[in-house]
Amino acid sequence: MDTLLQAWNALWTVPHIRAWLTVGWIAYLVWLGVWIVLQKREPAATLSWLVSLAALPYIGFLIYHVFGPQKITRHRLRRARARVELPGDEPDHNPDSAELARLGHAITGLPPSTAHRVELLVDGQATYAALLDAVRGAHHHVHLEYYIYQPDQTGQALRDALVERARAGVKVRLLLDAVGSSKTPTSFFRKLTDAGGELSWFHPMHFGRIWERPWLNLRTHRKIVVVDGRIGFAGGINITDEENEGLRADAYRDLHLRLEGDVVRGLQMVFVEDWAYATGKRAFLGELAESMPEPSPGPVAAQVITSGPDSDWEAIHRLHVGAIHAARQRVWLVTPYFVPGEAAKMALTSAAFAGIDVRLLVPRQSDSRLVTFAARSYFDTLLAAGVKVYEYGPRMLHTKALLVDDDVCMIGSANFDSRSFRLNFEICLLFRDASVAAELARLIEHEFANAPRVREERPRPLLRTRLPEAFARLLSPLL
């Protein structure tokens, strides 16, 4: 290392070499700066990238190439062509929340729908039991899309159930994120593919192709299962022992949904679009449409909301902010990762200033210390506005839910941060129903018993809290 430094110092003392290096560095800054500015991201994020990469001559290009924001107009067009128009229905709207439904429909193209049954599944053990029961009862098809699928005991149990159904002639299609499920080799699913099931990977990375930007950030964070077009699952729970409290005492605390009714058509549409995009296969669509149950409106107003980097409209973000602004009595937000943008922070604090019961429930310690520090950097502002902040402690809280008043709630895969709102492909369910909202309220109230409230006068030593939080806050636009 000393030899390299001596060689560099000697090279830097040569006048014309120093001049060329200076010109090269300036050219690099101009070129990289133009590239970043043309992305037209938020000014704070743009400036963060510019300042960070200016200090890393040439290496900064590689960092931005791999980790920087990416627009996928070409892919967005392909996804639009892949969309499958499965039949849907338009229920009568609740006047108090019709604007949210119209907003979601306009941005995503997925209409308001209904459900006959909505079951809130707390934690992995209940979710996996319900999932295995539904899979074992499949007759025509099982469609699955997951961010994380681990080759552990939980993953093996689901794989074996899928293998059994595939051997019975049920069509099994499994779409996994190439990064989130990177620990699971393709060979783990050989029994499934040998039985006739299909496996595909979402956005596999191509680091060997210099001319292509690897899709490191643009992941499918969705958790979708559709069984025979009749039963659907969505929410925050992946396929891993880390979320199975029956196997691990420290398993994540999480929330998932089991759905029946016409809203499952929306889940089917999203999966089919993602599958066609990832594989290019569309020949099965006619057969699939014929196998769907006849529309049958149910009593629960429900709507699938999606977002991803193939759209500039940030549908889930907009629905969260819109719902908060529409609140009249309460806003209860549960999220494992809380890194809000200005619009979301303004909505929460404005609601609190207006006297609305605004509560934020986050984990005391998430699985990322950086994100934990970043989240806590916002607490002072929230507390000063009157927001009640709680930190859940027994286990890692992984639930993603928003409850507004007594009849509106959102549950899904999206965290309350820029990565979920802008970079990941996410899915949420919007419910405009008092019974679903009441059940979610009971669940959240139960969590408050294990979540001490954060106080303004809490001890905050400089080196252990304030300084790390301040530095993490600087990186918030990049998280």
TORZA-618608 format. One line per field, with one value per residue (C-alpha): z, x, y; residue number from 1. Coordinates in nm, 4 decimals, always signed. Layout:
BEGIN
c3 <- [Z:...] .
c1 <- [X:...] .
c2 <- [Y:...] .
n <- [NUM:...] .
***
This chain:
BEGIN
c3 <- [+0.0000:+0.0850:-0.2531:-0.4321:-0.2408:-0.3204:-0.6908:-0.6908:-0.5173:-0.7645:-1.0557:-0.9137:-0.8969:-1.2754:-1.4052:-1.7297:-1.5680:-1.2879:-1.5450:-1.7371:-1.4170:-1.3169:-1.6589:-1.6453:-1.3009:-1.4092:-1.7217:-1.5076:-1.2725:-1.5595:-1.7396:-1.4270:-1.3063:-1.6337:-1.6236:-1.2688:-1.3253:-1.6339:-1.4135:-1.2815:-0.9316:-0.6199:-0.5689:-0.2309:-0.3765:-0.6805:-0.4678:-0.2369:-0.5295:-0.6762:-0.3514:-0.2659:-0.6040:-0.6552:-0.3758:-0.5573:-0.8939:-1.1585:-0.8982:-0.8465:-1.1992:-1.1177:-0.7931:-0.9691:-1.2556:-1.0117:-0.7302:-0.8782:-0.9718:-1.2981:-1.5319:-1.7244:-1.9931:-2.2297:-1.9670:-1.8716:-2.2302:-2.2338:-1.9100:-2.0540:-2.3542:-2.1177:-1.9218:-1.9319:-1.9145:-1.6974:-1.6325:-1.3224:-1.1593:-1.0277:-0.6889:-0.5374:-0.3780:-0.0190:-0.0642:+0.2079:+0.0337:-0.3312:-0.4176:-0.3027:-0.5140:-0.8203:-0.7618:-0.7399:-1.0511:-1.2534:-1.1687:-1.1760:-1.4164:-1.1558:-1.0759:-0.7350:-0.6586:-0.3736:-0.1559:-0.0023:+0.2689:+0.4095:+0.6715:+0.8505:+0.9229:+1.2035:+1.1737:+0.9611:+1.1303:+1.0630:+0.7147:+0.6092:+0.7428:+0.5418:+0.2353:+0.2425:+0.2882:-0.0148:-0.2317:-0.1426:-0.2531:-0.5938:-0.9047:-1.1993:-1.1148:-0.8409:-0.9121:-0.6681:-0.6648:-0.3788:-0.2932:-0.0506:-0.0790:+0.1378:+0.0984:+0.4654:+0.6429:+0.5544:+0.1922:+0.1630:+0.2968:+0.0376:-0.2432:-0.1641:-0.1640:-0.5034:-0.6378:-0.5313:-0.7068:-1.0213:-1.0409:-1.0142:-1.3256:-1.1571:-1.3374:-1.0976:-1.1870:-0.9412:-0.9903:-0.7526:-0.7210:-0.8276:-0.5453:-0.2576:-0.3242:-0.4262:-0.1490:-0.3089:-0.6022:-0.9023:-0.8188:-0.5056:-0.7368:-0.9670:-0.8228:-0.9083:-1.2653:-1.3218:-1.2117:-1.4742:-1.2671:-1.4033:-1.2347:-1.3390:-1.1875:-1.1828:-1.3014:-1.2912:-1.2777:-1.5580:-1.4040:-1.6914:-1.9464:-1.9024:-2.1393:-1.9367:-1.5982:-1.3540:-1.2024:-0.8478:-0.7083:-0.9183:-0.7398:-0.7084:-0.3397:-0.3950:-0.2165:-0.4261:-0.4360:-0.6461:-0.6268:-0.9042:-0.9347:-0.6198:-0.3267:-0.3023:-0.0582:-0.0241:+0.2459:+0.4045:+0.4755:+0.2660:+0.2567:+0.5229:+0.8691:+0.9802:+0.9731:+1.1215:+1.4970:+1.5177:+1.4347:+1.5707:+1.8854:+1.7241:+1.4053:+1.2524:+1.3685:+1.0496:+0.8832:+0.5754:+0.3968:+0.2725:+0.0239:-0.1546:-0.4124:-0.7200:-0.5801:-0.6448:-1.0135:-0.9450:-0.7844:-1.0821:-1.3246:-1.1456:-1.1342:-1.4994:-1.6020:-1.3990:-1.5291:-1.8926:-1.8421:-1.6777:-1.9129:-2.2340:-2.2135:-2.2860:-2.4579:-2.1427:-2.1032:-2.2953:-2.0978:-1.7748:-1.8524:-1.9215:-1.5860:-1.3804:-1.1679:-1.2749:-1.1188:-0.7899:-0.5994:-0.2248:+0.0768:+0.1325:-0.0871:-0.1814:-0.4432:-0.5548:-0.5662:-0.7317:-0.7865:-0.9289:-1.1203:-1.4481:-1.3492:-1.2411:-1.0411:-0.7180:-0.6705:-0.3245:-0.2018:-0.3361:-0.1814:+0.1583:+0.1465:+0.0094:+0.2803:+0.5539:+0.4213:+0.4148:+0.7791:+1.0271:+1.3495:+1.3346:+1.1337:+1.2596:+1.0578:+1.1093:+0.9148:+0.9670:+0.7698:+0.8150:+0.5888:+0.4687:+0.1933:+0.2377:+0.1163:+0.3594:+0.6513:+0.5795:+0.5675:+0.9026:+1.0853:+0.9344:+1.0509:+1.4014:+1.4139:+1.3147:+1.6275:+1.4575:+1.6521:+1.4569:+1.5716:+1.4258:+1.5212:+1.4203:+1.5430:+1.8299:+1.6294:+1.2644:+1.0734:+0.9463:+1.2004:+0.9340:+0.8655:+1.2398:+1.2877:+0.9808:+1.1114:+1.4547:+1.2957:+1.2078:+1.5549:+1.6943:+1.4165:+1.4499:+1.8292:+1.8188:+1.5881:+1.8203:+1.6489:+1.8979:+1.8202:+1.9529:+1.9190:+1.9165:+2.1078:+2.1520:+1.7916:+1.4630:+1.3496:+0.9763:+0.9385:+0.6748:+0.7375:+0.7422:+0.9269:+0.8662:+1.0692:+1.1095:+0.7559:+0.5445:+0.5625:+0.3467:+0.3993:+0.1758:+0.0944:+0.0780:+0.3491:+0.4244:+0.2468:-0.0888:-0.1862:-0.1654:-0.3086:-0.6059:-0.6663:-0.5793:-0.7458:-0.4617:-0.4010:-0.1398:-0.0761:-0.0120:+0.1956:+0.2427:+0.5002:+0.8688:+0.9687:+0.8172:+0.9655:+1.3088:+1.3006:+1.1998:+1.4801:+1.7347:+1.6095:+1.6243:+1.9710:+2.0872:+1.9513:+2.1490:+2.4693:+2.3650:+2.2239:+2.4691:+2.3609:+2.2522:+2.4562:+2.3592:+2.6758:+2.6124:+2.6681:+2.3454:+2.3931:+2.1133:+2.0020:+2.0459:+1.9044:+1.7734:+1.5557:+1.3967:+1.3362:+1.1683:+0.9341:+0.8563:+0.7787:+0.5116:+0.3403:+0.3600:-0.0074:-0.1033:+0.1262] .
c1 <- [+0.0000:+0.2861:+0.4437:+0.1203:+0.0856:+0.4434:+0.3875:+0.0684:+0.2398:+0.5261:+0.2816:+0.0859:+0.3986:+0.4511:+0.2876:+0.1303:+0.0107:-0.1518:-0.3193:-0.4605:-0.5873:-0.7556:-0.9203:-1.0306:-1.1805:-1.3713:-1.4965:-1.6044:-1.7969:-1.9700:-2.0611:-2.1803:-2.3629:-2.5536:-2.6427:-2.7781:-2.9612:-3.1349:-3.2963:-3.5191:-3.5426:-3.6155:-3.3553:-3.2466:-3.1768:-3.0043:-2.7789:-2.7004:-2.5795:-2.3803:-2.2009:-2.1356:-1.9991:-1.7923:-1.5692:-1.5171:-1.3560:-1.4289:-1.5292:-1.8434:-1.9544:-1.9529:-2.1424:-2.4104:-2.4212:-2.5118:-2.7008:-2.8284:-3.1912:-3.3041:-3.5865:-3.7232:-3.9373:-3.8585:-3.9614:-4.2655:-4.3902:-4.3323:-4.5263:-4.8119:-4.8338:-4.8281:-5.1339:-5.4212:-5.7699:-5.9469:-6.3124:-6.3870:-6.6757:-6.7517:-6.9268:-7.1116:-6.8599:-6.8620:-6.9063:-6.6520:-6.3708:-6.4752:-6.1974:-5.9314:-6.0864:-6.0985:-5.7385:-5.6202:-5.8150:-5.6854:-5.3192:-5.3051:-5.5833:-5.7146:-6.0809:-6.2473:-6.3771:-6.5226:-6.4437:-6.6646:-6.4134:-6.1103:-5.8985:-5.6158:-5.3397:-5.1024:-4.7476:-4.6035:-4.7366:-5.1012:-5.0160:-4.8252:-5.0998:-5.3648:-5.1401:-5.0612:-5.4298:-5.5239:-5.2447:-5.3363:-5.6933:-5.5959:-5.7559:-5.6465:-5.3539:-5.1383:-4.9579:-4.6941:-4.4723:-4.2309:-3.9417:-3.7795:-3.8072:-3.5574:-3.4561:-3.5307:-3.7991:-4.0753:-3.9624:-3.9386:-4.2909:-4.4393:-4.2239:-4.3339:-4.6998:-4.6499:-4.4748:-4.7675:-5.0176:-4.8021:-4.7908:-5.1703:-5.1936:-5.2336:-5.0417:-4.7882:-4.6075:-4.3530:-4.1921:-3.9100:-3.7025:-3.3459:-3.1942:-3.4326:-3.4242:-3.0589:-2.9772:-3.2096:-3.0503:-3.2565:-3.1728:-3.3888:-3.6930:-3.5853:-3.8526:-4.1101:-3.9934:-3.9577:-4.3207:-4.4302:-4.4203:-4.2640:-4.0043:-3.8838:-3.6579:-3.7494:-3.4754:-3.1730:-2.8602:-2.6020:-2.2841:-2.0809:-2.2537:-2.0851:-2.3263:-2.6317:-2.7143:-2.7829:-3.1302:-2.9943:-3.2489:-3.5559:-3.6949:-4.0345:-4.1110:-4.4586:-4.5983:-4.8826:-5.0503:-5.3562:-5.5209:-5.7677:-5.8608:-6.0738:-5.8360:-5.5691:-5.2918:-5.0991:-4.9212:-4.5794:-4.4834:-4.2182:-4.1377:-3.8701:-3.8163:-3.7295:-4.1021:-4.2224:-4.2674:-4.3420:-3.9758:-3.8035:-3.8806:-3.7336:-3.9405:-4.0648:-4.3974:-4.5988:-4.9405:-5.0811:-5.4156:-5.6261:-5.8911:-6.1892:-6.4062:-6.3716:-6.0743:-5.8667:-5.8989:-5.6831:-5.4140:-5.4355:-5.3938:-5.0841:-4.9241:-5.0008:-4.8507:-4.5350:-4.5067:-4.5480:-4.2925:-4.0367:-4.0794:-4.2317:-4.4896:-4.8497:-4.9891:-5.1671:-5.3763:-5.6809:-5.6992:-5.6520:-5.9326:-6.1707:-6.0838:-6.1674:-6.4829:-6.7825:-6.7917:-6.9789:-6.9823:-6.9297:-6.9991:-6.6429:-6.5199:-6.1619:-5.9149:-5.5685:-5.3153:-4.9764:-4.6718:-4.3251:-4.0420:-4.2289:-4.4590:-4.3816:-4.7030:-4.6079:-4.9599:-4.9138:-4.7377:-5.0188:-5.2871:-5.1151:-5.0821:-5.4353:-5.5840:-5.3976:-5.5178:-5.8763:-5.8665:-6.1135:-6.0570:-5.7401:-5.4368:-5.2516:-4.9453:-4.7448:-4.4232:-4.0862:-3.8978:-3.9975:-3.8108:-4.0781:-4.0481:-4.1651:-4.5201:-4.5721:-4.4115:-4.6249:-4.9412:-4.8695:-4.7756:-5.0646:-5.3103:-5.1614:-5.1753:-5.5428:-5.6145:-5.6397:-5.5138:-5.1945:-4.9879:-4.6743:-4.5701:-4.2181:-3.9725:-3.7448:-3.4613:-3.5098:-3.2843:-3.0919:-2.9277:-2.8908:-3.2649:-3.3369:-3.1225:-3.2783:-3.6308:-3.5479:-3.4096:-3.7705:-3.9128:-3.8473:-4.0469:-4.3311:-4.3447:-4.3427:-4.6461:-4.8346:-4.7755:-4.7607:-4.4652:-4.4327:-4.1418:-4.2362:-3.9844:-4.0350:-3.9516:-3.8722:-4.1948:-4.2506:-4.6182:-4.7089:-5.0515:-5.2358:-5.5644:-5.7665:-6.0784:-6.3156:-6.3563:-6.0413:-5.7226:-5.4342:-5.2362:-4.9632:-4.5951:-4.4910:-4.2787:-4.3153:-3.9950:-3.8622:-3.7434:-4.0930:-4.2642:-4.0278:-3.7868:-3.9645:-4.2614:-4.5149:-4.8763:-5.1308:-5.4984:-5.7207:-6.0288:-6.3211:-6.5009:-6.5752:-6.5394:-6.1911:-6.0844:-6.2151:-6.0204:-5.7025:-5.7609:-5.7834:-5.4590:-5.2723:-5.4075:-5.2744:-4.9297:-4.9258:-4.9102:-4.5619:-4.4478:-4.3346:-4.4198:-4.1330:-4.1181:-3.9771:-3.7695:-3.5989:-3.2185:-3.0284:-2.6498:-2.4540:-2.2315:-2.4777:-2.7949:-2.7941:-2.4833:-2.5667:-2.9233:-2.8010:-2.5686:-2.8373:-3.0789:-2.8375:-2.8594:-3.2384:-3.2949:-3.0658:-3.2154] .
c2 <- [+0.0000:+0.2392:+0.1682:+0.2537:+0.5795:+0.6740:+0.5990:+0.8077:+1.1014:+1.0858:+1.0778:+1.3723:+1.5905:+1.5686:+1.8913:+1.7684:+1.4440:+1.6459:+1.8692:+1.5720:+1.4089:+1.7350:+1.7703:+1.4068:+1.4510:+1.7631:+1.5859:+1.2924:+1.5220:+1.7019:+1.3802:+1.1991:+1.5101:+1.5454:+1.1775:+1.2030:+1.5323:+1.3927:+1.1272:+1.4109:+1.2683:+1.4711:+1.7466:+1.6065:+1.2626:+1.4114:+1.6317:+1.3398:+1.1331:+1.4223:+1.5042:+1.1395:+1.0414:+1.3588:+1.2330:+0.9014:+0.9782:+0.7127:+0.4544:+0.6614:+0.5748:+0.2036:+0.2635:+0.4667:+0.2164:-0.0611:+0.1115:+0.4373:+0.5125:+0.3607:+0.4430:+0.1487:+0.3053:+0.0183:-0.2352:-0.0344:-0.0547:-0.4280:-0.4621:-0.2556:-0.4880:-0.7860:-0.6673:-0.9123:-0.7682:-1.0234:-0.9383:-0.7327:-0.5534:-0.2048:-0.2108:+0.0801:+0.3175:+0.4338:+0.8112:+0.8894:+0.7015:+0.7005:+0.9455:+0.6978:+0.4229:+0.6472:+0.7539:+0.3938:+0.2966:+0.5913:+0.5274:+0.1463:+0.0522:-0.1939:-0.1194:-0.1286:-0.4748:-0.6777:-0.9770:-1.2421:-1.3160:-1.1340:-1.3076:-1.1294:-1.3811:-1.2857:-1.4228:-1.6976:-2.0094:-1.9201:-1.7915:-2.1029:-2.3317:-2.1467:-2.1349:-2.5079:-2.5897:-2.3796:-2.5240:-2.8821:-2.8101:-2.6670:-2.8202:-2.6044:-2.3732:-2.2267:-1.8992:-1.7748:-1.4656:-1.3976:-1.1722:-1.4180:-1.7952:-1.9817:-2.3497:-2.4198:-2.6203:-2.3743:-2.3560:-2.7337:-2.7829:-2.5483:-2.6891:-3.0436:-2.9391:-2.7748:-3.0858:-3.3041:-3.0752:-3.0529:-3.4333:-3.4327:-3.2139:-2.8752:-2.6009:-2.4478:-2.1260:-1.9873:-1.6436:-1.5488:-1.2358:-1.3084:-1.1021:-1.1700:-1.5446:-1.5618:-1.8125:-2.0667:-2.2535:-2.3548:-2.7158:-2.6836:-2.6718:-2.9563:-3.1844:-2.9191:-2.8618:-3.2377:-3.2729:-3.0166:-2.6984:-2.3807:-2.1607:-1.8164:-1.5506:-1.1818:-0.9445:-1.1730:-0.9594:-0.9502:-0.8139:-0.9553:-0.7324:-0.3962:-0.2212:-0.3290:-0.1813:-0.4654:-0.4530:-0.4605:-0.2131:-0.2874:-0.5909:-0.7533:-0.7180:-0.8598:-1.1629:-1.3043:-1.6446:-1.7250:-2.0676:-2.1558:-1.7877:-1.8367:-1.7871:-1.5214:-1.4370:-1.1107:-0.9142:-0.8977:-1.2598:-1.4336:-1.8060:-1.8465:-1.9909:-1.6364:-1.5605:-1.8884:-1.8492:-2.2214:-2.2824:-1.9727:-1.7754:-1.4633:-1.4888:-1.1632:-1.0218:-0.9830:-0.9660:-1.1367:-1.1660:-1.4559:-1.3405:-1.4898:-1.3190:-1.1026:-0.9079:-1.2201:-1.1304:-0.8258:-1.0407:-1.2746:-0.9861:-0.8590:-1.2024:-1.2744:-0.9425:-1.0055:-1.3622:-1.2558:-0.9797:-1.2083:-1.5049:-1.3683:-1.6511:-1.5598:-1.8672:-1.9833:-1.6677:-1.7869:-2.1092:-1.9159:-1.6713:-1.9609:-2.1210:-1.8104:-1.8273:-1.6224:-1.2726:-1.2689:-0.9366:-0.9673:-0.7450:-0.6158:-0.3289:-0.4184:-0.3012:-0.4119:-0.1265:-0.1739:+0.0427:+0.0033:+0.1691:+0.1146:+0.4024:+0.7583:+0.7925:+0.6106:+0.4760:+0.3246:+0.6384:+0.8566:+0.6373:+0.6534:+1.0305:+1.0740:+0.8556:+1.0439:+1.3791:+1.2455:+1.1312:+1.2772:+1.0802:+0.8691:+0.7607:+0.4529:+0.3556:+0.0342:-0.0139:-0.1858:+0.0799:+0.4421:+0.6837:+0.9289:+1.1830:+1.5399:+1.4700:+1.1823:+1.3662:+1.6721:+1.4613:+1.2953:+1.6138:+1.8109:+1.5466:+1.5578:+1.9391:+1.9140:+1.7116:+1.3722:+1.0698:+0.9965:+0.6982:+0.5438:+0.1897:+0.0824:-0.1821:-0.0871:-0.2367:-0.3297:-0.5660:-0.2607:-0.0318:+0.2362:+0.2375:+0.2352:+0.5465:+0.7103:+0.6446:+0.7864:+1.1012:+1.1935:+1.1352:+1.4835:+1.6487:+1.4005:+1.4275:+1.8069:+1.7973:+1.5633:+1.2272:+0.9386:+0.7127:+0.3576:+0.1119:-0.2553:-0.4606:-0.8356:-0.9271:-0.7586:-0.5914:-0.6526:-0.5549:-0.2968:-0.1459:+0.1852:+0.2397:+0.5567:+0.6347:+0.3390:+0.2110:+0.2551:+0.0510:-0.0653:-0.3855:-0.5189:-0.5510:-0.1841:-0.0261:+0.3446:+0.4469:+0.5587:+0.2124:+0.0668:+0.3727:+0.4154:+0.1285:-0.1956:-0.3590:-0.3637:-0.4611:-0.3521:-0.4111:-0.1110:-0.1963:+0.0379:-0.1715:-0.1171:-0.4827:-0.5216:-0.1870:-0.2899:-0.6168:-0.4336:-0.1811:-0.4632:-0.6149:-0.2844:-0.2065:-0.5422:-0.4495:-0.1239:-0.3317:-0.4463:-0.1125:+0.1571:+0.5087:+0.7336:+1.0547:+1.3924:+1.4076:+1.0693:+1.0558:+1.1157:+1.1077:+1.2709:+0.9838:+0.7004:+0.8560:+1.2109:+1.1855:+0.8462:+0.9631:+1.2820:+1.0922:+0.8334:+1.1173:+1.2436:+0.9063:+0.8862:+0.9717:+0.6828:+0.4166] .
n <- [1:2:3:4:5:6:7:8:9:10:11:12:13:14:15:16:17:18:19:20:21:22:23:24:25:26:27:28:29:30:31:32:33:34:35:36:37:38:39:40:41:42:43:44:45:46:47:48:49:50:51:52:53:54:55:56:57:58:59:60:61:62:63:64:65:66:67:68:69:70:71:72:73:74:75:76:77:78:79:80:81:82:83:84:85:86:87:88:89:90:91:92:93:94:95:96:97:98:99:100:101:102:103:104:105:106:107:108:109:110:111:112:113:114:115:116:117:118:119:120:121:122:123:124:125:126:127:128:129:130:131:132:133:134:135:136:137:138:139:140:141:142:143:144:145:146:147:148:149:150:151:152:153:154:155:156:157:158:159:160:161:162:163:164:165:166:167:168:169:170:171:172:173:174:175:176:177:178:179:180:181:182:183:184:185:186:187:188:189:190:191:192:193:194:195:196:197:198:199:200:201:202:203:204:205:206:207:208:209:210:211:212:213:214:215:216:217:218:219:220:221:222:223:224:225:226:227:228:229:230:231:232:233:234:235:236:237:238:239:240:241:242:243:244:245:246:247:248:249:250:251:252:253:254:255:256:257:258:259:260:261:262:263:264:265:266:267:268:269:270:271:272:273:274:275:276:277:278:279:280:281:282:283:284:285:286:287:288:289:290:291:292:293:294:295:296:297:298:299:300:301:302:303:304:305:306:307:308:309:310:311:312:313:314:315:316:317:318:319:320:321:322:323:324:325:326:327:328:329:330:331:332:333:334:335:336:337:338:339:340:341:342:343:344:345:346:347:348:349:350:351:352:353:354:355:356:357:358:359:360:361:362:363:364:365:366:367:368:369:370:371:372:373:374:375:376:377:378:379:380:381:382:383:384:385:386:387:388:389:390:391:392:393:394:395:396:397:398:399:400:401:402:403:404:405:406:407:408:409:410:411:412:413:414:415:416:417:418:419:420:421:422:423:424:425:426:427:428:429:430:431:432:433:434:435:436:437:438:439:440:441:442:443:444:445:446:447:448:449:450:451:452:453:454:455:456:457:458:459:460:461:462:463:464:465:466:467:468:469:470:471:472:473:474:475:476:477:478:479] .
***
